[in-house]
Amino acid sequence: MFKWLMKEEPEPEPVKNAIEYEDSLEEALWEMKENFDLETEEVEKAVFEKRQNVKYMRKTLKRDI
């Protein structure tokens, strides 16, 4: 009856991680960063190098030998 008097606040959306994971290895790296308080640059570098290595492996496997 008096809902207008006590306006209910909508529940906030759960905050999504802005980081997009390609696989569980990347997700684990970011979890380790949070648990061990590692520098963000170190984890970003490791993720970037991993993606480059995977891209290279896929490229070489597609080649006919």
C-alpha positions in Angstrom: 0.0 0.0 0.0 2.7 2.5 0.9 5.3 1.3 -1.6 5.6 4.8 -2.9 6.7 6.0 0.6 9.6 3.5 0.9 11.0 3.3 -2.5 13.0 0.1 -2.9 16.5 0.3 -4.4 17.1 -2.1 -7.3 19.8 -4.6 -6.6 23.0 -3.7 -8.3 24.2 -5.8 -11.2 27.1 -8.1 -10.2 30.3 -6.6 -11.5 31.6 -8.6 -14.5 35.2 -9.0 -15.0 36.2 -6.7 -17.9 38.9 -9.2 -18.9 38.0 -11.5 -21.7 39.5 -15.0 -21.3 40.3 -17.2 -24.2 40.8 -20.3 -22.1 41.1 -21.5 -18.5 44.8 -20.9 -18.5 44.3 -17.1 -18.9 41.6 -17.2 -16.2 44.0 -19.0 -13.8 46.7 -16.4 -14.5 44.4 -13.6 -13.5 43.2 -15.4 -10.4 46.9 -16.0 -9.4 47.4 -12.2 -9.9 44.7 -11.4 -7.5 45.7 -14.1 -4.9 49.5 -13.3 -5.0 49.2 -9.6 -5.6 51.2 -9.7 -8.8 51.7 -6.7 -11.1 49.1 -6.3 -13.8 51.8 -5.7 -16.5 53.4 -9.0 -15.8 50.1 -10.9 -16.2 49.2 -8.9 -19.3 52.6 -9.7 -20.8 52.2 -13.4 -20.1 48.7 -13.5 -21.6 49.8 -11.6 -24.7 52.8 -13.9 -25.2 50.7 -17.0 -24.8 48.2 -15.8 -27.3 51.0 -15.0 -29.8 52.5 -18.5 -29.3 49.1 -20.2 -29.8 48.5 -18.1 -32.9 51.9 -19.1 -34.3 51.3 -22.8 -33.5 47.9 -22.7 -35.3 49.5 -21.0 -38.3 52.3 -23.6 -38.6 49.9 -26.5 -38.2 47.7 -25.2 -41.0 50.7 -25.2 -43.4 51.1 -28.3 -45.6 54.5 -29.8 -45.0 
